[in-house]
Amino acid sequence: MNFSTPVPAGAILRLHDVHKAYGRRPVLRGVSLDVPQGCLLGIVGANGAGKSTLLRILVGQAAADSGTIQCRGRIGYCPQDTVLHPALTVQEHVRFFQAAYRLNDCRRVWELLEQLRFNESPRSRLHTLSGGTRQKLNLAVALMHDPEVLLLDEPYQGFDWETYLCFWEIARGWCERGRTVVVVSHLAHDRERLDVLHRLQDGVLALDHSAVTGSAA
């Protein structure tokens, strides 16, 4: 797998002919995609279609069998399964990720949590929080280093309706700041909120032309 800086003009992330198989079972059969800067892009596919595998390859947690990936920005990754420890407090998680990202301060994570209507005490331990509340922290710590490319796997699972709507407002705001947001889901009911929608089926990505908005056309 080749991670390199040069990317086509206007794009911040490029995938070209990415393949991945587990044993004799092919999962990705030549995934290619150019992602423009400032784009809110969706990738949908059935369970088992390879969406999480694709994300793990993009963030370096798994190796592709062949193909290239090029990116010219820092990546933030919010996995579907939280990376949080139930015995740690909210504050301890923030400090841990602050050290991991080598940040001078952690103001951004508290700002994100406030935007997401996180009302729990920083001293609360994770095992006392609801699934939706844990997901808010999971999302905030993944993005606290202000990455240029945001890869989000089912990022709003467990959110109540108001927080769900708030998430999409925040995502659009990120794009308006020049960030690129890739939202991966097994459902396509958010297509009107996206600039572009791709479907992952039979190991390849295909553009859903019905979901292309004027801002991304």
C-alpha positions as CSV (number, residue, x, y, z in Angstrom):
1,M,0.0,0.0,0.0
2,N,1.4,3.4,-1.0
3,F,0.6,6.4,1.2
4,S,1.9,9.5,-0.5
5,T,1.4,13.3,-0.6
6,P,0.6,14.1,-4.2
7,V,-3.2,14.0,-4.9
8,P,-5.2,15.3,-7.9
9,A,-6.1,19.0,-7.9
10,G,-9.2,19.6,-5.8
11,A,-9.1,16.2,-4.0
12,I,-7.8,15.5,-0.6
13,L,-8.1,11.8,-0.6
14,R,-7.7,9.3,-3.5
15,L,-8.2,5.5,-3.5
16,H,-7.2,3.6,-6.6
17,D,-7.9,0.0,-7.4
18,V,-7.8,-1.2,-3.7
19,H,-8.3,-4.9,-3.2
20,K,-8.7,-6.9,-0.1
21,A,-9.5,-10.6,0.5
22,Y,-9.7,-12.8,3.6
23,G,-8.4,-16.1,2.5
24,R,-10.4,-17.0,-0.6
25,R,-13.2,-14.6,0.2
26,P,-12.7,-11.3,-1.7
27,V,-14.1,-8.2,0.2
28,L,-12.8,-5.3,-1.9
29,R,-12.5,-5.9,-5.6
30,G,-10.9,-2.7,-6.9
31,V,-12.2,0.3,-4.9
32,S,-11.4,3.6,-6.5
33,L,-12.5,7.0,-5.3
34,D,-11.5,10.7,-5.4
35,V,-12.8,12.7,-2.4
36,P,-12.9,16.5,-2.9
37,Q,-11.8,18.9,-0.1
38,G,-14.8,20.2,1.8
39,C,-17.1,17.4,0.7
40,L,-19.6,15.6,2.9
41,L,-19.6,12.2,1.4
42,G,-21.5,9.0,2.3
43,I,-20.7,5.4,1.7
44,V,-23.5,2.9,2.2
45,G,-23.6,-0.8,1.9
46,A,-25.2,-3.9,3.5
47,N,-23.7,-5.5,6.6
48,G,-20.7,-7.4,5.6
49,A,-20.1,-5.4,2.4
50,G,-16.7,-4.3,3.5
51,K,-17.3,-0.8,4.7
52,S,-15.4,-1.2,8.0
53,T,-12.6,-3.1,6.2
54,L,-12.2,-0.1,3.9
55,L,-12.0,2.3,6.8
56,R,-9.5,0.2,8.6
57,I,-7.3,0.2,5.5
58,L,-7.6,4.0,5.2
59,V,-6.4,4.5,8.7
60,G,-3.6,1.9,8.5
61,Q,-5.2,-0.7,10.8
62,A,-5.3,-3.2,8.0
63,A,-3.2,-3.7,4.9
64,A,-4.7,-3.9,1.4
65,D,-3.6,-6.7,-0.9
66,S,-3.0,-4.2,-3.7
67,G,-3.9,-0.7,-4.8
68,T,-2.9,2.8,-3.6
69,I,-4.1,5.4,-1.2
70,Q,-3.0,9.0,-1.3
71,C,-4.0,11.6,1.3
72,R,-2.8,15.2,1.9
73,G,-4.2,15.8,5.3
74,R,-4.4,14.4,8.8
75,I,-7.1,11.7,9.3
76,G,-9.5,11.4,12.2
77,Y,-11.3,8.1,12.6
78,C,-14.4,7.4,14.7
79,P,-15.0,3.6,14.6
80,Q,-18.4,2.0,15.1
81,D,-17.2,0.2,18.2
82,T,-16.0,2.8,20.8
83,V,-12.3,2.9,21.7
84,L,-13.2,3.9,25.3
85,H,-12.5,2.0,28.5
86,P,-15.5,1.5,30.9
87,A,-13.4,2.1,34.0
88,L,-12.0,5.4,33.0
89,T,-13.7,8.8,33.6
90,V,-14.5,11.3,30.8
91,Q,-11.7,13.5,32.0
92,E,-9.2,10.6,31.9
93,H,-10.1,9.8,28.3
94,V,-9.6,13.4,27.3
95,R,-6.2,13.5,28.9
96,F,-5.2,10.2,27.4
97,F,-6.1,11.3,23.8
98,Q,-4.5,14.7,24.4
99,A,-1.2,13.0,25.2
100,A,-1.7,10.6,22.2
101,Y,-2.2,13.5,19.8
102,R,0.5,15.6,21.5
103,L,-1.9,18.5,21.9
104,N,-1.0,21.5,24.0
105,D,-4.6,21.8,25.3
106,C,-7.9,20.0,25.0
107,R,-10.3,22.9,24.5
108,R,-11.5,21.5,21.2
109,V,-12.8,18.3,22.7
110,W,-14.9,20.2,25.3
111,E,-16.2,22.5,22.5
112,L,-17.2,19.4,20.5
113,L,-18.9,17.8,23.5
114,E,-20.8,21.0,24.2
115,Q,-22.0,21.1,20.6
116,L,-23.1,17.5,20.9
117,R,-25.1,18.3,24.1
118,F,-22.9,16.2,26.4
119,N,-24.2,17.0,29.9
120,E,-22.3,14.5,32.0
121,S,-19.7,15.4,34.6
122,P,-16.0,15.0,33.5
123,R,-15.6,12.8,36.6
124,S,-18.3,10.3,35.3
125,R,-17.0,6.8,34.6
126,L,-17.9,5.4,31.2
127,H,-19.7,2.4,32.6
128,T,-22.3,4.7,34.1
129,L,-23.1,6.4,30.8
130,S,-25.7,5.5,28.2
131,G,-24.7,4.1,24.8
132,G,-25.5,7.4,23.0
133,T,-23.6,9.5,25.6
134,R,-20.5,7.2,25.2
135,Q,-20.8,7.7,21.4
136,K,-20.6,11.4,21.8
137,L,-17.3,11.1,23.7
138,N,-16.1,8.5,21.1
139,L,-16.8,11.0,18.3
140,A,-15.3,14.0,20.2
141,V,-12.0,12.3,21.1
142,A,-11.6,11.0,17.5
143,L,-11.7,14.6,16.2
144,M,-10.1,16.6,18.9
145,H,-6.9,17.0,16.9
146,D,-8.9,18.9,14.2
147,P,-8.1,16.5,11.2
148,E,-8.5,17.5,7.6
149,V,-10.2,14.2,6.7
150,L,-12.9,12.8,9.1
151,L,-13.8,9.1,8.6
152,L,-16.9,8.3,10.6
153,D,-18.3,4.7,10.9
154,E,-22.0,4.9,12.0
155,P,-21.1,8.0,14.0
156,Y,-24.6,8.8,15.3
157,Q,-25.6,5.4,16.6
158,G,-27.5,5.8,19.9
159,F,-28.1,9.5,19.5
160,D,-31.5,10.9,20.3
161,W,-33.2,12.8,17.5
162,E,-32.1,16.3,18.6
163,T,-28.4,15.2,18.9
164,Y,-28.8,13.4,15.5
165,L,-29.8,16.6,13.9
166,C,-27.1,18.5,15.7
167,F,-24.5,16.0,14.4
168,W,-25.4,16.9,10.8
169,E,-25.2,20.6,11.5
170,I,-21.8,20.1,12.9
171,A,-20.7,17.9,10.0
172,R,-21.8,20.6,7.5
173,G,-20.0,23.2,9.5
174,W,-16.8,21.1,9.3
175,C,-17.1,21.0,5.5
176,E,-17.6,24.8,5.4
177,R,-14.3,25.1,7.2
178,G,-12.6,23.0,4.5
179,R,-12.7,19.7,6.2
180,T,-13.7,16.6,4.4
181,V,-16.2,14.3,6.1
182,V,-16.8,10.6,5.0
183,V,-19.8,9.0,6.8
184,V,-20.2,5.3,6.5
185,S,-23.5,3.6,7.2
186,H,-25.6,0.6,6.2
187,L,-28.6,2.8,5.5
188,A,-29.0,5.6,2.9
189,H,-31.8,7.6,4.6
190,D,-29.5,10.6,5.1
191,R,-28.8,11.1,1.4
192,E,-30.3,14.6,1.3
193,R,-27.8,15.7,3.8
194,L,-24.8,14.6,1.7
195,D,-23.0,16.1,-1.2
196,V,-22.2,12.7,-2.7
197,L,-23.3,9.2,-2.0
198,H,-21.5,6.0,-3.0
199,R,-22.7,2.5,-2.6
200,L,-20.3,-0.3,-1.8
201,Q,-21.6,-3.5,-3.4
202,D,-19.9,-6.6,-4.7
203,G,-16.6,-5.2,-3.5
204,V,-16.7,-2.0,-5.6
205,L,-17.9,1.6,-5.1
206,A,-20.6,3.0,-7.4
207,L,-21.8,6.6,-7.4
208,D,-25.5,7.0,-6.5
209,H,-26.4,9.8,-9.0
210,S,-29.8,10.4,-7.3
211,A,-27.9,11.7,-4.2
212,V,-25.5,14.2,-5.9
213,T,-26.5,17.7,-4.8
214,G,-25.8,20.9,-6.5
215,S,-23.0,21.8,-4.1
216,A,-21.0,18.7,-5.2
217,A,-22.1,18.3,-8.8
